[in-house]
């Protein structure tokens, strides 16, 4: 046999041996192991002493990096579990959390409460801070939506009140404001009244109060001259005048007073519309 053939045969033999050592399960390789150890090796699936030794070497590498090894506690809420939570990112003290609450939410103590609660629940910093940031953003979004809706409703209510009072709006508004001032309603009380009744109903309520105080007196204390009418009041008077044949005759003949009264009533009854 030539040298080249001998080398090839030797390589084949070594390869076969390596295969036997790493892949095959040699007979009797666990001789000397007690029953428990044999059961453990079989359960783990080690086929030979090479795999067993390699597994042990990898374990040593891992255990050697103690700062990366975290043993799970039996009970996560036990005092003994504190070291685990510290390694997981929980700060030593609650004040070390960086938590801010949007000022629009109006609760200055919420941030302190969140820090104390997060620390009591062993929350890592990233988890607690991330949760409160998301909570704040969601709460702020809901707050802004409520504010926008409230502004929309208030404008709609106010527009309806202007249409309802017509040309008497300014007069009625002055009477309502006078009543609020006379009864000692402050800004907070007026806001609460508006939030409870709605802006339009609140103004009408104050108007009734003011009218009851003095039906013909403005905030200046002077007697009302040519008091303005709401559209409903003017429309009612127009219907009554339509039954008054004498008035209709005078208006038809061009009586100045009759024509002026008719024009004014129509102005109050149908604000914004052209009347003849």
MODA-V543056 format. One record per residue. N is the residue number from 1. SS is DSSP state (~ for helix, > for strand, _ for the rest). PHI is phi in radians with two decimals (999 if undefined). Layout:
BEGIN
n & ss & phi
N & SS & PHI
N & SS & PHI
END
This chain:
BEGIN
n & ss & phi
1 & _ & 999
2 & _ & -1.30
3 & ~ & -1.12
4 & ~ & -1.14
5 & ~ & -1.22
6 & ~ & -1.11
7 & ~ & -1.12
8 & ~ & -1.12
9 & ~ & -1.18
10 & ~ & -1.15
11 & ~ & -1.11
12 & ~ & -1.12
13 & ~ & -1.15
14 & ~ & -1.13
15 & ~ & -1.12
16 & ~ & -1.13
17 & ~ & -1.16
18 & ~ & -1.10
19 & ~ & -1.11
20 & ~ & -1.13
21 & ~ & -1.26
22 & ~ & -1.84
23 & _ & -1.99
24 & _ & -1.44
25 & _ & -1.87
26 & _ & -1.12
27 & _ & -1.24
28 & _ & 1.36
29 & _ & -1.27
30 & _ & -1.76
31 & _ & -1.09
32 & _ & 1.71
33 & _ & -1.39
34 & _ & -1.31
35 & ~ & -1.04
36 & ~ & -1.11
37 & ~ & -1.17
38 & ~ & -1.09
39 & ~ & -1.09
40 & ~ & -1.12
41 & ~ & -1.09
42 & ~ & -1.14
43 & ~ & -1.14
44 & ~ & -1.29
45 & _ & 1.49
46 & _ & -1.20
47 & _ & -1.64
48 & _ & -2.83
49 & ~ & -1.19
50 & ~ & -1.18
51 & ~ & -1.10
52 & ~ & -1.12
53 & ~ & -1.16
54 & ~ & -1.15
55 & ~ & -1.10
56 & ~ & -1.15
57 & ~ & -1.10
58 & ~ & -1.12
59 & ~ & -1.12
60 & ~ & -1.10
61 & ~ & -1.09
62 & ~ & -1.21
63 & ~ & -1.14
64 & ~ & -1.14
65 & _ & -1.70
66 & ~ & -1.05
67 & ~ & -1.17
68 & ~ & -1.74
69 & _ & -1.75
70 & _ & -2.12
71 & _ & -1.55
72 & _ & -1.27
73 & _ & -1.31
74 & _ & -1.19
75 & _ & -2.25
76 & _ & -1.24
77 & _ & -1.76
78 & _ & -1.49
79 & ~ & -1.02
80 & ~ & -1.20
81 & ~ & -1.49
82 & ~ & -1.00
83 & ~ & -1.02
84 & ~ & -1.09
85 & ~ & -1.20
86 & ~ & -1.09
87 & ~ & -1.18
88 & ~ & -1.37
89 & _ & 2.12
90 & _ & -1.29
91 & _ & -1.25
92 & _ & -1.19
93 & _ & -2.28
94 & ~ & -1.09
95 & ~ & -1.17
96 & ~ & -1.37
97 & _ & -1.18
98 & _ & -1.84
99 & _ & -2.25
100 & _ & -2.19
101 & _ & -2.04
102 & _ & -0.91
103 & ~ & -1.09
104 & ~ & -1.11
105 & ~ & -1.31
106 & _ & 1.29
107 & _ & -2.01
108 & _ & -1.23
109 & _ & -1.58
110 & ~ & -1.12
111 & ~ & -1.11
112 & ~ & -1.12
113 & ~ & -1.09
114 & ~ & -1.11
115 & ~ & -1.11
116 & ~ & -1.10
117 & ~ & -1.18
118 & ~ & -1.08
119 & ~ & -1.21
120 & ~ & -1.12
121 & _ & -1.61
122 & _ & 1.06
123 & _ & -1.44
124 & _ & -1.05
125 & ~ & -1.00
126 & ~ & -1.07
127 & ~ & -1.22
128 & ~ & -1.14
129 & ~ & -1.17
130 & ~ & -1.15
131 & ~ & -1.13
132 & ~ & -1.18
133 & ~ & -1.13
134 & ~ & -1.14
135 & ~ & -1.10
136 & ~ & -1.11
137 & ~ & -1.13
138 & ~ & -1.18
139 & ~ & -1.12
140 & ~ & -1.15
141 & ~ & -1.11
142 & ~ & -1.14
143 & ~ & -1.07
144 & ~ & -1.12
145 & ~ & -1.12
146 & ~ & -1.11
147 & ~ & -1.12
148 & ~ & -1.10
149 & ~ & -1.11
150 & ~ & -1.13
151 & ~ & -1.13
152 & ~ & -1.11
153 & ~ & -1.16
154 & ~ & -1.11
155 & ~ & -1.14
156 & ~ & -1.09
157 & ~ & -1.14
158 & ~ & -1.16
159 & ~ & -1.07
160 & ~ & -1.17
161 & ~ & -1.19
162 & ~ & -1.06
163 & ~ & -1.17
164 & ~ & -1.21
165 & ~ & -1.50
166 & ~ & 1.01
167 & ~ & -1.20
168 & ~ & -1.54
169 & ~ & -1.03
170 & ~ & -1.07
171 & ~ & -1.09
172 & ~ & -1.14
173 & ~ & -1.12
174 & ~ & -1.11
175 & ~ & -1.13
176 & ~ & -1.12
177 & ~ & -1.17
178 & ~ & -1.11
179 & ~ & -1.11
180 & ~ & -1.07
181 & ~ & -1.19
182 & ~ & -1.15
183 & _ & -1.52
184 & _ & 1.35
185 & _ & -1.28
186 & _ & -1.52
187 & ~ & -1.09
188 & ~ & -1.14
189 & ~ & -1.13
190 & ~ & -1.16
191 & ~ & -1.12
192 & ~ & -1.13
193 & ~ & -1.12
194 & ~ & -1.15
195 & ~ & -1.21
196 & ~ & -1.38
197 & ~ & -1.64
198 & _ & 1.69
199 & ~ & -0.95
200 & ~ & -1.15
201 & ~ & -1.15
202 & ~ & -1.13
203 & ~ & -1.14
204 & ~ & -1.17
205 & ~ & -1.11
206 & ~ & -1.15
207 & ~ & -1.08
208 & ~ & -1.11
209 & ~ & -1.08
210 & ~ & -1.14
211 & ~ & -1.16
212 & ~ & -1.19
213 & ~ & -1.16
214 & _ & -2.88
215 & _ & -1.16
216 & _ & -2.21
217 & > & -2.12
218 & _ & -1.56
219 & _ & -1.14
220 & _ & -1.39
221 & _ & 1.57
222 & _ & -1.45
223 & > & -1.22
224 & _ & -1.27
225 & _ & -2.00
226 & _ & 0.94
227 & _ & -0.92
228 & _ & -1.33
229 & _ & -2.05
230 & _ & -1.36
231 & ~ & -0.95
232 & ~ & -1.13
233 & ~ & -1.11
234 & ~ & -1.15
235 & ~ & -1.12
236 & ~ & -1.15
237 & ~ & -1.13
238 & ~ & -1.08
239 & ~ & -1.08
240 & ~ & -1.18
241 & ~ & -1.16
242 & _ & -1.14
243 & _ & -1.61
244 & _ & -1.59
245 & ~ & -1.13
246 & ~ & -1.14
247 & ~ & -1.14
248 & ~ & -1.08
249 & ~ & -1.14
250 & ~ & -1.13
251 & ~ & -1.14
252 & ~ & -1.17
253 & _ & -1.49
254 & _ & 1.59
255 & _ & -1.04
256 & ~ & -1.09
257 & ~ & -1.11
258 & ~ & -1.17
259 & ~ & -1.13
260 & ~ & -1.13
261 & ~ & -1.07
262 & ~ & -1.10
263 & ~ & -1.14
264 & ~ & -1.14
265 & ~ & -1.09
266 & ~ & -1.17
267 & ~ & -1.12
268 & ~ & -1.33
269 & ~ & -1.26
270 & _ & -2.31
271 & _ & -1.05
272 & _ & 1.57
273 & _ & -1.81
274 & _ & -1.44
275 & _ & -2.05
276 & _ & -1.94
END
